[in-house]
Amino acid sequence: MAECNKTIVMRGDGPQRDLSLCPLCNAKMLPEASGNSRKCPQCGFLKNIRNTLDVGAIVGEKYRLLNRLGAGGCGDVFLCHPLENAGMRYVLKLLRDTSSPHMLRRFLREAELLKNIQEPRIVKLVDSWSDQDGSFIVLEYVDGKNLADLQSEFNFDEKTVLLLIQEAAVALAYAWDKFSITHRDIKPDNIMLDSRGHIRILDFGLSKSMDEDSHTEITMEMAGLGTPGFMSPEQFCDFKHADFRSDIFALGATACFLFTGKSPFSGDTNRKIYESTVQNSPPPARVLAPYCSGDTIELIRWMMQKDVESRPASYQELLAEIARIRQLHT
């Protein structure tokens, strides 16, 4: 694989955006009469300037916010219920800060890509809209735990990890084969095991169709193009052209995490992890899966080859090998 020569852009680099301009069309935003929002006269985009939504609020005249599940500088994640059914639960993602065109496009892309996906292993889109309070995505609520949390509580054996990786690969194969969608942020935190023991793939906020244009720079400190420790070398170096084989690489790194509790690529900063991923060969077997059969170790090494052409050429090829190993060792 060619040496990476892309520019690494650290947080704070580059010009600051004029926050009075519309993030979608760059027209001057005008204040609304209420004083609580600004509206673009050209495309109609609304931006809330109070950002006061909290637990108990009603949004979109459709959902009441319940527990806050997560919070960040740009938005929040809430548990909510539709007003017509207080017993129903959904997850509502709110993007409050719409000043960054990149963040806004990334947020809206998740809804756009999920609306056509009907795969039981991928979390379903319920609703999406934008108004004066921000941009919203409503997703089905998955009752369960992600694989990162489960790994901290249990020791995964070879049989279980192979099954989990197989189920995740089936979901990713559907997204790729039917819609040419790559997830681009596969990691233990984004794979859940629901209360019935089924795999669910979460967070398609970084996903893209191969028909889209994208950025080629790497925003390392923001991890804006994936999660260091699980990203493939080409996702660091040639992000625009990374395809499904980057997700296969990340799935292999996820398998390592399930066995060992850590990413196979070490470093106390994102830059060191980047250097470890791009410049080094895959870690030795004792690091990848110390207590597994040789077949499983070779499977993971195959998934995590530095050279993208040396990885499985299709999900069908990967799934066939997983099935073969499971038949031999389970």
Buried (B, 14 or more C-beta within 10 A) or exposed (E): BEEBEBEBBEEEEEEEEEBEBBBBEEEEBEEBEEEBBBBBEEEEBBBBBEBEBEEEEEBBEBBBBBEEBEEEEBBBBBBBBBEEEEEBBBBBBBBBBBBBBEBBBBBBBBBBBBEEBEBEBBBBBBBBEBEBBBBBBBBEBBEBBBBBBBBEEEEBEBEBBBBBBBBBBBBBBBBBEEBBBBBBBBBBBBBBBBEEEEBBBBBBBBBBEBEBEBEEBBBBBEBBBBBBBBBBBBBBBBBBEBBBBBBBBBBBBBBBBBBBEEBBBBBEEBBEBBBBBBEEEBBEBEBBBEEBBEBBBBBBBBBBBBEBEEBBEBBEEBBEBBEEBBEEEE
